[in-house]
């Protein structure tokens, strides 16, 4: 959504990030409720991610509010573009990453399981910082990280559901910070939600029927094109 707001609607980068955080939070609330009813959420993994992501988001908001980090329009656009490209690459190699995780999980079972909680919290910290700065990361990047960390425990559908629920309080928390900094366009947010809620209902129905591999490839191609266009436009 942030790249769409930047490229198509010409929204200022800071407003695009703040508005997208609330868009993501409210949209994911609907999707999360549907996934919860289907018992697809791994709450232990979600709690581990929250232990890292919420404190990391709070720290980044402190740096932004206190202007310890000065992010101008060009730098923020480059940051968003970079995250979009990284997300696309992660989607392309998601299967290979899962296979690598499976090999480690099977061949070094005890060591892998002992490091799982710490690495999950660390992944949460990374996602919290990225989401607060760019509004991007809690979706596809979160799925890629969880694919590696829980290659046997999380099925593809549970992977998506767990990642969505983790992102809800993170997006709200970061969104509140951006709200106080005046980075939320409520009129635009309302119009986006008019389309997104029906879209979520359709998407959750299709998620268990569409071939995940082809969906990932199509999404990765779109993200690569958008990321490169943003990168070129920032210079």
C-alpha positions, 0 to 999 in steps of 0.5 A: 500500500505504501508504494501505491500511495507514493507512486499513484496518489503522490502522497508525501512519504511520511503520510503514506507510512502513517496512513498505511500503518492504520490501513494495515492494522484495521484490515488485518483485524478483519482477516485476523478474526476470520483466521482465529475462528478457524484456529489457524493462529500459533499464539506462542509464536505470536507472543515471541514476536511481540516480545521483540517487535513492540519494544523495537517499535517504541524505540524507533518512535522515540528516535523519530519523535525526538528527531534523533533520526532525520528522515527526509523525503528522498531517504524515506522513499529509498527505504520503502523501495529497498524494503519492497525489493527485499520482500520480493526477493524473499518471496522468490526464495521462500521455498529454498529458505524453508528447505534449508530450515527443514534440514537444520531442524532435522539434522540439528534438532536440539540446537535448532529448538533451543535457539528458536525462541531467541531468534523469533524475538530477534526477528520481531525486533527487526520487523518492529523497527522496519514497520515503524520506519517504512510500514513494510516488513510485517507481511511478506518479510515476516512470513519469510522469517517464520518460514525459516524459523518454523519449517515443520511447525507452521503450515502455509495457511498457519504461517500467514494467519500467525504473521497477520495477527502479530502485525495487528498490535504492532501496526496500531502501536506504530500507527499511534506514534505516527498519528501524534506526529501528524502523519495520518490522512484520515480521509484517504484512510476511510476511502482505502478501507471501503475497498479493503474490507471486502477485499480481505473477505474475498482474499481469506476465502481464496487463500486456501484454494489458490496455488501459493507458488504462483501467487508468490511469483506474481506478487514478487514480480509486481513488487520488484517493478514497483521497488525499482520504479520507486528507487529510480524516482528517488534519485 
